[in-house]
Amino acid sequence: MNVKNQMRRVFFSVLFRQLGVVWPILSGVLLVMVGSGLAIGFLERWGVGDSLYFTFVTGLTIGYGDLVPQRAASRLLAVVIGFSGILMTGLVAALIVQALQETARDARTRR
């Protein structure tokens, strides 16, 4: 097995192991995001597709502005989605960095 394949295998092994550890947190954050998005959709009389689209565009901090909540409660829930999206992005980035560090550590010990 060549070095690249071995490093790739170590990286994904570590990444999936860590994902299993933080999955309860990530799934909870995702549930809060989707629940808030569906609540906004109900309050704003949007369809489920538009509600989920708004949720992920807001949660990933893209914010196109094509769907804008008008009610105060909807706007507050949009802030919750935004903070949840930042938390989720940070957790995923931390997992990837940790997996890269362990992959590099493994590669150094194999030399």
Secondary structure, 3 states (H helix, E strand, C coil): CCHHHHHHHHHHHHHHHHHHHHHHHHHHHHHHHHHHHHHHHHHHCCCHHHHHHHHHHHHCCCCCCCCCCCCHHHHHHHHHHHHHHHHHHHHHHHHHHHHHHHHHHHHHHHC
